[in-house]
Amino acid sequence: MATAPKKNDQYIPRGKKTYWHLYSLQNLESDKLAKTVNKILKREYVLVK
């Protein structure tokens, strides 16, 4: 059973996703897939096999 977060807990934002696995790319919409693949080709993102 999940508990509700306490009022004094702070939200810590996650960093930008820079490592991509082949299976996670399959779930992207076509426009986001194209942008992500372009960044992988430019070596801004890393493809994990």
mmCIF entry with sequence, helices, sheets and N, C-alpha, C, O atoms, coordinates in Angstrom:
data_MODEL
# 
_entry.id   MODEL 
# 
_entity.id                         1 
_entity.type                       polymer 
_entity.pdbx_number_of_molecules   1 
# 
_entity_poly.entity_id                      1 
_entity_poly.type                           'polypeptide(L)' 
_entity_poly.nstd_linkage                   no 
_entity_poly.nstd_monomer                   no 
_entity_poly.pdbx_seq_one_letter_code       MATAPKKNDQYIPRGKKTYWHLYSLQNLESDKLAKTVNKILKREYVLVK 
_entity_poly.pdbx_seq_one_letter_code_can   MATAPKKNDQYIPRGKKTYWHLYSLQNLESDKLAKTVNKILKREYVLVK 
_entity_poly.pdbx_strand_id                 A 
# 
loop_
_entity_poly_seq.entity_id 
_entity_poly_seq.num 
_entity_poly_seq.mon_id 
_entity_poly_seq.hetero 
1 1  MET n 
1 2  ALA n 
1 3  THR n 
1 4  ALA n 
1 5  PRO n 
1 6  LYS n 
1 7  LYS n 
1 8  ASN n 
1 9  ASP n 
1 10 GLN n 
1 11 TYR n 
1 12 ILE n 
1 13 PRO n 
1 14 ARG n 
1 15 GLY n 
1 16 LYS n 
1 17 LYS n 
1 18 THR n 
1 19 TYR n 
1 20 TRP n 
1 21 HIS n 
1 22 LEU n 
1 23 TYR n 
1 24 SER n 
1 25 LEU n 
1 26 GLN n 
1 27 ASN n 
1 28 LEU n 
1 29 GLU n 
1 30 SER n 
1 31 ASP n 
1 32 LYS n 
1 33 LEU n 
1 34 ALA n 
1 35 LYS n 
1 36 THR n 
1 37 VAL n 
1 38 ASN n 
1 39 LYS n 
1 40 ILE n 
1 41 LEU n 
1 42 LYS n 
1 43 ARG n 
1 44 GLU n 
1 45 TYR n 
1 46 VAL n 
1 47 LEU n 
1 48 VAL n 
1 49 LYS n 
# 
_struct_asym.id          A 
_struct_asym.entity_id   1 
# 
loop_
_struct_conf.conf_type_id 
_struct_conf.id 
_struct_conf.pdbx_PDB_helix_id 
_struct_conf.beg_label_comp_id 
_struct_conf.beg_label_asym_id 
_struct_conf.beg_label_seq_id 
_struct_conf.pdbx_beg_PDB_ins_code 
_struct_conf.end_label_comp_id 
_struct_conf.end_label_asym_id 
_struct_conf.end_label_seq_id 
_struct_conf.pdbx_end_PDB_ins_code 
_struct_conf.beg_auth_comp_id 
_struct_conf.beg_auth_asym_id 
_struct_conf.beg_auth_seq_id 
_struct_conf.end_auth_comp_id 
_struct_conf.end_auth_asym_id 
_struct_conf.end_auth_seq_id 
_struct_conf.pdbx_PDB_helix_class 
_struct_conf.details 
_struct_conf.pdbx_PDB_helix_length 
HELX_P HELX_P1 AA1 LEU A 22 ? LEU A 25 ? LEU A 22 LEU A 25 1 ? 4  
HELX_P HELX_P2 AA2 SER A 30 ? LEU A 41 ? SER A 30 LEU A 41 1 ? 12 
# 
_struct_conf_type.id          HELX_P 
_struct_conf_type.criteria    ? 
_struct_conf_type.reference   ? 
# 
_struct_sheet.id               AA1 
_struct_sheet.type             ? 
_struct_sheet.number_strands   2 
_struct_sheet.details          ? 
# 
_struct_sheet_order.sheet_id     AA1 
_struct_sheet_order.range_id_1   1 
_struct_sheet_order.range_id_2   2 
_struct_sheet_order.offset       ? 
_struct_sheet_order.sense        parallel 
# 
loop_
_struct_sheet_range.sheet_id 
_struct_sheet_range.id 
_struct_sheet_range.beg_label_comp_id 
_struct_sheet_range.beg_label_asym_id 
_struct_sheet_range.beg_label_seq_id 
_struct_sheet_range.pdbx_beg_PDB_ins_code 
_struct_sheet_range.end_label_comp_id 
_struct_sheet_range.end_label_asym_id 
_struct_sheet_range.end_label_seq_id 
_struct_sheet_range.pdbx_end_PDB_ins_code 
_struct_sheet_range.beg_auth_comp_id 
_struct_sheet_range.beg_auth_asym_id 
_struct_sheet_range.beg_auth_seq_id 
_struct_sheet_range.end_auth_comp_id 
_struct_sheet_range.end_auth_asym_id 
_struct_sheet_range.end_auth_seq_id 
AA1 1 TYR A 19 ? HIS A 21 ? TYR A 19 HIS A 21 
AA1 2 VAL A 46 ? VAL A 48 ? VAL A 46 VAL A 48 
# 
loop_
_atom_site.group_PDB 
_atom_site.id 
_atom_site.type_symbol 
_atom_site.label_atom_id 
_atom_site.label_alt_id 
_atom_site.label_comp_id 
_atom_site.label_asym_id 
_atom_site.label_entity_id 
_atom_site.label_seq_id 
_atom_site.pdbx_PDB_ins_code 
_atom_site.Cartn_x 
_atom_site.Cartn_y 
_atom_site.Cartn_z 
_atom_site.occupancy 
_atom_site.B_iso_or_equiv 
_atom_site.pdbx_formal_charge 
_atom_site.auth_seq_id 
_atom_site.auth_comp_id 
_atom_site.auth_asym_id 
_atom_site.auth_atom_id 
_atom_site.pdbx_PDB_model_num 
ATOM 1   N N  . MET A 1 1  ? 0.839  -1.176 0.000   1.00 0.00 ? 1  MET A N  1 
ATOM 2   C CA . MET A 1 1  ? 0.000  0.000  0.000   1.00 0.00 ? 1  MET A CA 1 
ATOM 3   C C  . MET A 1 1  ? 0.887  1.244  0.000   1.00 0.00 ? 1  MET A C  1 
ATOM 4   O O  . MET A 1 1  ? 1.777  1.371  0.841   1.00 0.00 ? 1  MET A O  1 
ATOM 5   N N  . ALA A 1 2  ? 0.654  2.142  -0.920  1.00 0.00 ? 2  ALA A N  1 
ATOM 6   C CA . ALA A 1 2  ? 1.438  3.366  -1.024  1.00 0.00 ? 2  ALA A CA 1 
ATOM 7   C C  . ALA A 1 2  ? 0.923  4.395  -0.032  1.00 0.00 ? 2  ALA A C  1 
ATOM 8   O O  . ALA A 1 2  ? -0.280 4.495  0.212   1.00 0.00 ? 2  ALA A O  1 
ATOM 9   N N  . THR A 1 3  ? 1.838  5.149  0.529   1.00 0.00 ? 3  THR A N  1 
ATOM 10  C CA . THR A 1 3  ? 1.445  6.187  1.465   1.00 0.00 ? 3  THR A CA 1 
ATOM 11  C C  . THR A 1 3  ? 1.577  7.546  0.790   1.00 0.00 ? 3  THR A C  1 
ATOM 12  O O  . THR A 1 3  ? 2.384  7.731  -0.121  1.00 0.00 ? 3  THR A O  1 
ATOM 13  N N  . ALA A 1 4  ? 0.781  8.473  1.247   1.00 0.00 ? 4  ALA A N  1 
ATOM 14  C CA . ALA A 1 4  ? 0.813  9.826  0.691   1.00 0.00 ? 4  ALA A CA 1 
ATOM 15  C C  . ALA A 1 4  ? 2.079  10.532 1.157   1.00 0.00 ? 4  ALA A C  1 
ATOM 16  O O  . ALA A 1 4  ? 2.533  10.307 2.279   1.00 0.00 ? 4  ALA A O  1 
ATOM 17  N N  . PRO A 1 5  ? 2.655  11.381 0.311   1.00 0.00 ? 5  PRO A N  1 
ATOM 18  C CA . PRO A 1 5  ? 3.858  12.107 0.726   1.00 0.00 ? 5  PRO A CA 1 
ATOM 19  C C  . PRO A 1 5  ? 3.548  13.065 1.869   1.00 0.00 ? 5  PRO A C  1 
ATOM 20  O O  . PRO A 1 5  ? 2.460  13.637 1.935   1.00 0.00 ? 5  PRO A O  1 
ATOM 21  N N  . LYS A 1 6  ? 4.502  13.231 2.759   1.00 0.00 ? 6  LYS A N  1 
ATOM 22  C CA . LYS A 1 6  ? 4.332  14.145 3.877   1.00 0.00 ? 6  LYS A CA 1 
ATOM 23  C C  . LYS A 1 6  ? 4.441  15.586 3.387   1.00 0.00 ? 6  LYS A C  1 
ATOM 24  O O  . LYS A 1 6  ? 5.046  15.860 2.351   1.00 0.00 ? 6  LYS A O  1 
ATOM 25  N N  . LYS A 1 7  ? 3.853  16.491 4.141   1.00 0.00 ? 7  LYS A N  1 
ATOM 26  C CA . LYS A 1 7  ? 3.858  17.890 3.733   1.00 0.00 ? 7  LYS A CA 1 
ATOM 27  C C  . LYS A 1 7  ? 5.261  18.476 3.738   1.00 0.00 ? 7  LYS A C  1 
ATOM 28  O O  . LYS A 1 7  ? 5.543  19.382 2.954   1.00 0.00 ? 7  LYS A O  1 
ATOM 29  N N  . ASN A 1 8  ? 6.142  17.993 4.589   1.00 0.00 ? 8  ASN A N  1 
ATOM 30  C CA . ASN A 1 8  ? 7.478  18.571 4.661   1.00 0.00 ? 8  ASN A CA 1 
ATOM 31  C C  . ASN A 1 8  ? 8.451  17.927 3.677   1.00 0.00 ? 8  ASN A C  1 
ATOM 32  O O  . ASN A 1 8  ? 9.599  18.362 3.587   1.00 0.00 ? 8  ASN A O  1 
ATOM 33  N N  . ASP A 1 9  ? 8.021  16.896 2.930   1.00 0.00 ? 9  ASP A N  1 
ATOM 34  C CA . ASP A 1 9  ? 8.881  16.307 1.906   1.00 0.00 ? 9  ASP A CA 1 
ATOM 35  C C  . ASP A 1 9  ? 8.999  17.275 0.735   1.00 0.00 ? 9  ASP A C  1 
ATOM 36  O O  . ASP A 1 9  ? 8.009  17.859 0.295   1.00 0.00 ? 9  ASP A O  1 
ATOM 37  N N  . GLN A 1 10 ? 10.214 17.435 0.241   1.00 0.00 ? 10 GLN A N  1 
ATOM 38  C CA . GLN A 1 10 ? 10.430 18.339 -0.879  1.00 0.00 ? 10 GLN A CA 1 
ATOM 39  C C  . GLN A 1 10 ? 10.465 17.542 -2.173  1.00 0.00 ? 10 GLN A C  1 
ATOM 40  O O  . GLN A 1 10 ? 10.951 16.412 -2.209  1.00 0.00 ? 10 GLN A O  1 
ATOM 41  N N  . TYR A 1 11 ? 9.949  18.139 -3.220  1.00 0.00 ? 11 TYR A N  1 
ATOM 42  C CA . TYR A 1 11 ? 9.983  17.526 -4.544  1.00 0.00 ? 11 TYR A CA 1 
ATOM 43  C C  . TYR A 1 11 ? 11.348 17.765 -5.150  1.00 0.00 ? 11 TYR A C  1 
ATOM 44  O O  . TYR A 1 11 ? 11.797 18.907 -5.245  1.00 0.00 ? 11 TYR A O  1 
ATOM 45  N N  . ILE A 1 12 ? 12.007 16.709 -5.558  1.00 0.00 ? 12 ILE A N  1 
ATOM 46  C CA . ILE A 1 12 ? 13.311 16.825 -6.203  1.00 0.00 ? 12 ILE A CA 1 
ATOM 47  C C  . ILE A 1 12 ? 13.140 16.426 -7.660  1.00 0.00 ? 12 ILE A C  1 
ATOM 48  O O  . ILE A 1 12 ? 12.895 15.256 -7.954  1.00 0.00 ? 12 ILE A O  1 
ATOM 49  N N  . PRO A 1 13 ? 13.266 17.391 -8.585  1.00 0.00 ? 13 PRO A N  1 
ATOM 50  C CA . PRO A 1 13 ? 13.072 17.058 -10.002 1.00 0.00 ? 13 PRO A CA 1 
ATOM 51  C C  . PRO A 1 13 ? 14.199 16.169 -10.512 1.00 0.00 ? 13 PRO A C  1 
ATOM 52  O O  . PRO A 1 13 ? 15.354 16.306 -10.107 1.00 0.00 ? 13 PRO A O  1 
ATOM 53  N N  . ARG A 1 14 ? 13.841 15.263 -11.402 1.00 0.00 ? 14 ARG A N  1 
ATOM 54  C CA . ARG A 1 14 ? 14.832 14.391 -12.015 1.00 0.00 ? 14 ARG A CA 1 
ATOM 55  C C  . ARG A 1 14 ? 15.539 15.145 -13.129 1.00 0.00 ? 14 ARG A C  1 
ATOM 56  O O  . ARG A 1 14 ? 14.993 16.083 -13.711 1.00 0.00 ? 14 ARG A O  1 
ATOM 57  N N  . GLY A 1 15 ? 16.744 14.724 -13.409 1.00 0.00 ? 15 GLY A N  1 
ATOM 58  C CA . GLY A 1 15 ? 17.509 15.347 -14.477 1.00 0.00 ? 15 GLY A CA 1 
ATOM 59  C C  . GLY A 1 15 ? 16.985 14.917 -15.832 1.00 0.00 ? 15 GLY A C  1 
ATOM 60  O O  . GLY A 1 15 ? 16.141 14.026 -15.931 1.00 0.00 ? 15 GLY A O  1 
ATOM 61  N N  . LYS A 1 16 ? 17.484 15.548 -16.856 1.00 0.00 ? 16 LYS A N  1 
ATOM 62  C CA . LYS A 1 16 ? 17.083 15.233 -18.220 1.00 0.00 ? 16 LYS A CA 1 
ATOM 63  C C  . LYS A 1 16 ? 17.597 13.846 -18.589 1.00 0.00 ? 16 LYS A C  1 
ATOM 64  O O  . LYS A 1 16 ? 18.737 13.497 -18.281 1.00 0.00 ? 16 LYS A O  1 
ATOM 65  N N  . LYS A 1 17 ? 16.764 13.069 -19.240 1.00 0.00 ? 17 LYS A N  1 
ATOM 66  C CA . LYS A 1 17 ? 17.149 11.720 -19.629 1.00 0.00 ? 17 LYS A CA 1 
ATOM 67  C C  . LYS A 1 17 ? 18.133 11.795 -20.790 1.00 0.00 ? 17 LYS A C  1 
ATOM 68  O O  . LYS A 1 17 ? 17.808 12.321 -21.854 1.00 0.00 ? 17 LYS A O  1 
ATOM 69  N N  . THR A 1 18 ? 19.337 11.265 -20.582 1.00 0.00 ? 18 THR A N  1 
ATOM 70  C CA . THR A 1 18 ? 20.357 11.324 -21.619 1.00 0.00 ? 18 THR A CA 1 
ATOM 71  C C  . THR A 1 18 ? 20.781 9.950  -22.096 1.00 0.00 ? 18 THR A C  1 
ATOM 72  O O  . THR A 1 18 ? 21.451 9.835  -23.123 1.00 0.00 ? 18 THR A O  1 
ATOM 73  N N  . TYR A 1 19 ? 20.407 8.910  -21.376 1.00 0.00 ? 19 TYR A N  1 
ATOM 74  C CA . TYR A 1 19 ? 20.735 7.541  -21.778 1.00 0.00 ? 19 TYR A CA 1 
ATOM 75  C C  . TYR A 1 19 ? 19.456 6.857  -22.223 1.00 0.00 ? 19 TYR A C  1 
ATOM 76  O O  . TYR A 1 19 ? 18.478 6.814  -21.477 1.00 0.00 ? 19 TYR A O  1 
ATOM 77  N N  . TRP A 1 20 ? 19.460 6.321  -23.440 1.00 0.00 ? 20 TRP A N  1 
ATOM 78  C CA . TRP A 1 20 ? 18.273 5.704  -24.013 1.00 0.00 ? 20 TRP A CA 1 
ATOM 79  C C  . TRP A 1 20 ? 18.545 4.248  -24.355 1.00 0.00 ? 20 TRP A C  1 
ATOM 80  O O  . TRP A 1 20 ? 19.587 3.917  -24.920 1.00 0.00 ? 20 TRP A O  1 
ATOM 81  N N  . HIS A 1 21 ? 17.605 3.385  -24.010 1.00 0.00 ? 21 HIS A N  1 
ATOM 82  C CA . HIS A 1 21 ? 17.674 1.975  -24.356 1.00 0.00 ? 21 HIS A CA 1 
ATOM 83  C C  . HIS A 1 21 ? 16.796 1.751  -25.584 1.00 0.00 ? 21 HIS A C  1 
ATOM 84  O O  . HIS A 1 21 ? 15.817 2.468  -25.796 1.00 0.00 ? 21 HIS A O  1 
ATOM 85  N N  . LEU A 1 22 ? 17.148 0.768  -26.377 1.00 0.00 ? 22 LEU A N  1 
ATOM 86  C CA . LEU A 1 22 ? 16.389 0.497  -27.605 1.00 0.00 ? 22 LEU A CA 1 
ATOM 87  C C  . LEU A 1 22 ? 14.906 0.275  -27.333 1.00 0.00 ? 22 LEU A C  1 
ATOM 88  O O  . LEU A 1 22 ? 14.055 0.730  -28.098 1.00 0.00 ? 22 LEU A O  1 
ATOM 89  N N  . TYR A 1 23 ? 14.599 -0.425 -26.242 1.00 0.00 ? 23 TYR A N  1 
ATOM 90  C CA . TYR A 1 23 ? 13.193 -0.712 -25.943 1.00 0.00 ? 23 TYR A CA 1 
ATOM 91  C C  . TYR A 1 23 ? 12.417 0.535  -25.541 1.00 0.00 ? 23 TYR A C  1 
ATOM 92  O O  . TYR A 1 23 ? 11.220 0.625  -25.812 1.00 0.00 ? 23 TYR A O  1 
ATOM 93  N N  . SER A 1 24 ? 13.068 1.488  -24.905 1.00 0.00 ? 24 SER A N  1 
ATOM 94  C CA . SER A 1 24 ? 12.354 2.712  -24.523 1.00 0.00 ? 24 SER A CA 1 
ATOM 95  C C  . SER A 1 24 ? 12.051 3.586  -25.738 1.00 0.00 ? 24 SER A C  1 
ATOM 96  O O  . SER A 1 24 ? 11.096 4.362  -25.722 1.00 0.00 ? 24 SER A O  1 
ATOM 97  N N  . LEU A 1 25 ? 12.863 3.462  -26.796 1.00 0.00 ? 25 LEU A N  1 
ATOM 98  C CA . LEU A 1 25 ? 12.600 4.230  -28.011 1.00 0.00 ? 25 LEU A CA 1 
ATOM 99  C C  . LEU A 1 25 ? 11.350 3.725  -28.739 1.00 0.00 ? 25 LEU A C  1 
ATOM 100 O O  . LEU A 1 25 ? 10.695 4.482  -29.455 1.00 0.00 ? 25 LEU A O  1 
ATOM 101 N N  . GLN A 1 26 ? 11.026 2.452  -28.553 1.00 0.00 ? 26 GLN A N  1 
ATOM 102 C CA . GLN A 1 26 ? 9.869  1.875  -29.243 1.00 0.00 ? 26 GLN A CA 1 
ATOM 103 C C  . GLN A 1 26 ? 8.556  2.481  -28.772 1.00 0.00 ? 26 GLN A C  1 
ATOM 104 O O  . GLN A 1 26 ? 7.566  2.452  -29.503 1.00 0.00 ? 26 GLN A O  1 
ATOM 105 N N  . ASN A 1 27 ? 8.532  3.025  -27.567 1.00 0.00 ? 27 ASN A N  1 
ATOM 106 C CA . ASN A 1 27 ? 7.292  3.555  -26.994 1.00 0.00 ? 27 ASN A CA 1 
ATOM 107 C C  . ASN A 1 27 ? 7.062  5.032  -27.299 1.00 0.00 ? 27 ASN A C  1 
ATOM 108 O O  . ASN A 1 27 ? 6.030  5.587  -26.921 1.00 0.00 ? 27 ASN A O  1 
ATOM 109 N N  . LEU A 1 28 ? 8.009  5.672  -27.975 1.00 0.00 ? 28 LEU A N  1 
ATOM 110 C CA . LEU A 1 28 ? 7.885  7.108  -28.240 1.00 0.00 ? 28 LEU A CA 1 
ATOM 111 C C  . LEU A 1 28 ? 6.999  7.383  -29.450 1.00 0.00 ? 28 LEU A C  1 
ATOM 112 O O  . LEU A 1 28 ? 6.900  6.574  -30.372 1.00 0.00 ? 28 LEU A O  1 
ATOM 113 N N  . GLU A 1 29 ? 6.364  8.543  -29.418 1.00 0.00 ? 29 GLU A N  1 
ATOM 114 C CA . GLU A 1 29 ? 5.614  8.992  -30.585 1.00 0.00 ? 29 GLU A CA 1 
ATOM 115 C C  . GLU A 1 29 ? 6.611  9.393  -31.664 1.00 0.00 ? 29 GLU A C  1 
ATOM 116 O O  . GLU A 1 29 ? 7.775  9.663  -31.368 1.00 0.00 ? 29 GLU A O  1 
ATOM 117 N N  . SER A 1 30 ? 6.159  9.431  -32.912 1.00 0.00 ? 30 SER A N  1 
ATOM 118 C CA . SER A 1 30 ? 7.075  9.599  -34.039 1.00 0.00 ? 30 SER A CA 1 
ATOM 119 C C  . SER A 1 30 ? 7.863  10.907 -33.992 1.00 0.00 ? 30 SER A C  1 
ATOM 120 O O  . SER A 1 30 ? 9.045  10.913 -34.335 1.00 0.00 ? 30 SER A O  1 
ATOM 121 N N  . ASP A 1 31 ? 7.245  12.008 -33.580 1.00 0.00 ? 31 ASP A N  1 
ATOM 122 C CA . ASP A 1 31 ? 7.978  13.280 -33.542 1.00 0.00 ? 31 ASP A CA 1 
ATOM 123 C C  . ASP A 1 31 ? 9.038  13.284 -32.442 1.00 0.00 ? 31 ASP A C  1 
ATOM 124 O O  . ASP A 1 31 ? 10.140 13.793 -32.645 1.00 0.00 ? 31 ASP A O  1 
ATOM 125 N N  . LYS A 1 32 ? 8.710  12.720 -31.279 1.00 0.00 ? 32 LYS A N  1 
ATOM 126 C CA . LYS A 1 32 ? 9.696  12.650 -30.193 1.00 0.00 ? 32 LYS A CA 1 
ATOM 127 C C  . LYS A 1 32 ? 10.789 11.644 -30.538 1.00 0.00 ? 32 LYS A C  1 
ATOM 128 O O  . LYS A 1 32 ? 11.947 11.841 -30.170 1.00 0.00 ? 32 LYS A O  1 
ATOM 129 N N  . LEU A 1 33 ? 10.438 10.574 -31.236 1.00 0.00 ? 33 LEU A N  1 
ATOM 130 C CA . LEU A 1 33 ? 11.436 9.594  -31.669 1.00 0.00 ? 33 LEU A CA 1 
ATOM 131 C C  . LEU A 1 33 ? 12.441 10.242 -32.613 1.00 0.00 ? 33 LEU A C  1 
ATOM 132 O O  . LEU A 1 33 ? 13.646 10.030 -32.475 1.00 0.00 ? 33 LEU A O  1 
ATOM 133 N N  . ALA A 1 34 ? 11.963 11.020 -33.558 1.00 0.00 ? 34 ALA A N  1 
ATOM 134 C CA . ALA A 1 34 ? 12.853 11.674 -34.520 1.00 0.00 ? 34 ALA A CA 1 
ATOM 135 C C  . ALA A 1 34 ? 13.802 12.637 -33.811 1.00 0.00 ? 34 ALA A C  1 
ATOM 136 O O  . ALA A 1 34 ? 14.992 12.665 -34.123 1.00 0.00 ? 34 ALA A O  1 
ATOM 137 N N  . LYS A 1 35 ? 13.301 13.423 -32.867 1.00 0.00 ? 35 LYS A N  1 
ATOM 138 C CA . LYS A 1 35 ? 14.150 14.361 -32.133 1.00 0.00 ? 35 LYS A CA 1 
ATOM 139 C C  . LYS A 1 35 ? 15.189 13.624 -31.301 1.00 0.00 ? 35 LYS A C  1 
ATOM 140 O O  . LYS A 1 35 ? 16.346 14.039 -31.235 1.00 0.00 ? 35 LYS A O  1 
ATOM 141 N N  . THR A 1 36 ? 14.779 12.533 -30.668 1.00 0.00 ? 36 THR A N  1 
ATOM 142 C CA . THR A 1 36 ? 15.691 11.766 -29.827 1.00 0.00 ? 36 THR A CA 1 
ATOM 143 C C  . THR A 1 36 ? 16.771 11.096 -30.656 1.00 0.00 ? 36 THR A C  1 
ATOM 144 O O  . THR A 1 36 ? 17.941 11.104 -30.273 1.00 0.00 ? 36 THR A O  1 
ATOM 145 N N  . VAL A 1 37 ? 16.391 10.514 -31.792 1.00 0.00 ? 37 VAL A N  1 
ATOM 146 C CA . VAL A 1 37 ? 17.377 9.853  -32.652 1.00 0.00 ? 37 VAL A CA 1 
ATOM 147 C C  . VAL A 1 37 ? 18.370 10.873 -33.206 1.00 0.00 ? 37 VAL A C  1 
ATOM 148 O O  . VAL A 1 37 ? 19.561 10.578 -33.308 1.00 0.00 ? 37 VAL A O  1 
ATOM 149 N N  . ASN A 1 38 ? 17.901 12.058 -33.563 1.00 0.00 ? 38 ASN A N  1 
ATOM 150 C CA . ASN A 1 38 ? 18.815 13.102 -34.031 1.00 0.00 ? 38 ASN A CA 1 
ATOM 151 C C  . ASN A 1 38 ? 19.822 13.477 -32.952 1.00 0.00 ? 38 ASN A C  1 
ATOM 152 O O  . ASN A 1 38 ? 20.997 13.690 -33.252 1.00 0.00 ? 38 ASN A O  1 
ATOM 153 N N  . LYS A 1 39 ? 19.381 13.560 -31.708 1.00 0.00 ? 39 LYS A N  1 
ATOM 154 C CA . LYS A 1 39 ? 20.302 13.888 -30.619 1.00 0.00 ? 39 LYS A CA 1 
ATOM 155 C C  . LYS A 1 39 ? 21.267 12.740 -30.344 1.00 0.00 ? 39 LYS A C  1 
ATOM 156 O O  . LYS A 1 39 ? 22.408 12.975 -29.946 1.00 0.00 ? 39 LYS A O  1 
ATOM 157 N N  . ILE A 1 40 ? 20.824 11.504 -30.550 1.00 0.00 ? 40 ILE A N  1 
ATOM 158 C CA . ILE A 1 40 ? 21.725 10.353 -30.407 1.00 0.00 ? 40 ILE A CA 1 
ATOM 159 C C  . ILE A 1 40 ? 22.796 10.418 -31.491 1.00 0.00 ? 40 ILE A C  1 
ATOM 160 O O  . ILE A 1 40 ? 23.971 10.169 -31.220 1.00 0.00 ? 40 ILE A O  1 
ATOM 161 N N  . LEU A 1 41 ? 22.401 10.747 -32.706 1.00 0.00 ? 41 LEU A N  1 
ATOM 162 C CA . LEU A 1 41 ? 23.365 10.845 -33.801 1.00 0.00 ? 41 LEU A CA 1 
ATOM 163 C C  . LEU A 1 41 ? 24.351 11.988 -33.596 1.00 0.00 ? 41 LEU A C  1 
ATOM 164 O O  . LEU A 1 41 ? 25.503 11.898 -34.020 1.00 0.00 ? 41 LEU A O  1 
ATOM 165 N N  . LYS A 1 42 ? 23.904 13.064 -32.945 1.00 0.00 ? 42 LYS A N  1 
ATOM 166 C CA . LYS A 1 42 ? 24.790 14.194 -32.652 1.00 0.00 ? 42 LYS A CA 1 
ATOM 167 C C  . LYS A 1 42 ? 25.616 13.946 -31.391 1.00 0.00 ? 42 LYS A C  1 
ATOM 168 O O  . LYS A 1 42 ? 26.417 14.792 -30.993 1.00 0.00 ? 42 LYS A O  1 
ATOM 169 N N  . ARG A 1 43 ? 25.424 12.792 -30.768 1.00 0.00 ? 43 ARG A N  1 
ATOM 170 C CA . ARG A 1 43 ? 26.106 12.388 -29.534 1.00 0.00 ? 43 ARG A CA 1 
ATOM 171 C C  . ARG A 1 43 ? 25.759 13.269 -28.338 1.00 0.00 ? 43 ARG A C  1 
ATOM 172 O O  . ARG A 1 43 ? 26.555 13.405 -27.409 1.00 0.00 ? 43 ARG A O  1 
ATOM 173 N N  . GLU A 1 44 ? 24.561 13.871 -28.363 1.00 0.00 ? 44 GLU A N  1 
ATOM 174 C CA . GLU A 1 44 ? 24.068 14.586 -27.182 1.00 0.00 ? 44 GLU A CA 1 
ATOM 175 C C  . GLU A 1 44 ? 23.457 13.589 -26.203 1.00 0.00 ? 44 GLU A C  1 
ATOM 176 O O  . GLU A 1 44 ? 23.508 13.794 -24.990 1.00 0.00 ? 44 GLU A O  1 
ATOM 177 N N  . TYR A 1 45 ? 22.880 12.514 -26.726 1.00 0.00 ? 45 TYR A N  1 
ATOM 178 C CA . TYR A 1 45 ? 22.327 11.427 -25.933 1.00 0.00 ? 45 TYR A CA 1 
ATOM 179 C C  . TYR A 1 45 ? 23.137 10.174 -26.216 1.00 0.00 ? 45 TYR A C  1 
ATOM 180 O O  . TYR A 1 45 ? 23.839 10.087 -27.224 1.00 0.00 ? 45 TYR A O  1 
ATOM 181 N N  . VAL A 1 46 ? 23.034 9.207  -25.317 1.00 0.00 ? 46 VAL A N  1 
ATOM 182 C CA . VAL A 1 46 ? 23.780 7.958  -25.444 1.00 0.00 ? 46 VAL A CA 1 
ATOM 183 C C  . VAL A 1 46 ? 22.777 6.829  -25.626 1.00 0.00 ? 46 VAL A C  1 
ATOM 184 O O  . VAL A 1 46 ? 21.784 6.744  -24.903 1.00 0.00 ? 46 VAL A O  1 
ATOM 185 N N  . LEU A 1 47 ? 23.045 5.961  -26.599 1.00 0.00 ? 47 LEU A N  1 
ATOM 186 C CA . LEU A 1 47 ? 22.202 4.797  -26.837 1.00 0.00 ? 47 LEU A CA 1 
ATOM 187 C C  . LEU A 1 47 ? 22.807 3.612  -26.115 1.00 0.00 ? 47 LEU A C  1 
ATOM 188 O O  . LEU A 1 47 ? 23.970 3.270  -26.333 1.00 0.00 ? 47 LEU A O  1 
ATOM 189 N N  . VAL A 1 48 ? 22.015 2.979  -25.250 1.00 0.00 ? 48 VAL A N  1 
ATOM 190 C CA . VAL A 1 48 ? 22.457 1.817  -24.490 1.00 0.00 ? 48 VAL A CA 1 
ATOM 191 C C  . VAL A 1 48 ? 21.893 0.583  -25.178 1.00 0.00 ? 48 VAL A C  1 
ATOM 192 O O  . VAL A 1 48 ? 20.683 0.479  -25.381 1.00 0.00 ? 48 VAL A O  1 
ATOM 193 N N  . LYS A 1 49 ? 22.759 -0.344 -25.535 1.00 0.00 ? 49 LYS A N  1 
ATOM 194 C CA . LYS A 1 49 ? 22.306 -1.546 -26.231 1.00 0.00 ? 49 LYS A CA 1 
ATOM 195 C C  . LYS A 1 49 ? 21.990 -2.646 -25.257 1.00 0.00 ? 49 LYS A C  1 
ATOM 196 O O  . LYS A 1 49 ? 21.592 -3.737 -25.665 1.00 0.00 ? 49 LYS A O  1 
# 
